């Protein structure tokens, strides 16, 4: 299932791209192949996005933490589109290769994205500061995607405890999500 396929790469999504509807907006070739765990990283939120009207998710290297996400197989020809979506050209995120542990214990290398500005360190159970809260729309994408991909129940419960800022995404983003 996770075996290499010619002219494709594996992508680990932990934020809004967990949601099939969302990833297919800019990456129609993305094929869901399973879930996995990124060890020694913490899910956090940092940069404010005008599209989402709240902060967007990032991963921060932190020992003894982990992030669950979706593993997508994407055609190589769609890598520029994924990079554009993640804001690589504007220095919003940078791509990196990470080791993901699958449910059957296999380790696979995936491309993922981390914001270029890391938030100040915080403990896993520490609440997000007000100025780093995601919008309700963004958080809803993450939660729906987590359930759609069947991420572990205890991880989904942890995601449900993340507060939002009460804002909805921009009308343009909401329209894109509803069109799919």
Buried (B, 14 or more C-beta within 10 A) or exposed (E): EBEEEEEBBBBBBBBBBBBBBBBBBBBEBBEBBBBBBBBBBBBBBBBBBEBBBBBBBBBBEBEEBBBBBBBBBBBEEBBEBBBEBBBBEEEBBEBEEBBBBBEEEEEBEBBBBBBBEEBEEBEEEEEBEEEBBBBBBBBBBBBBBBBBBEBEEEBBEBBEEBEBBEBBBBEEBEEBBEEE
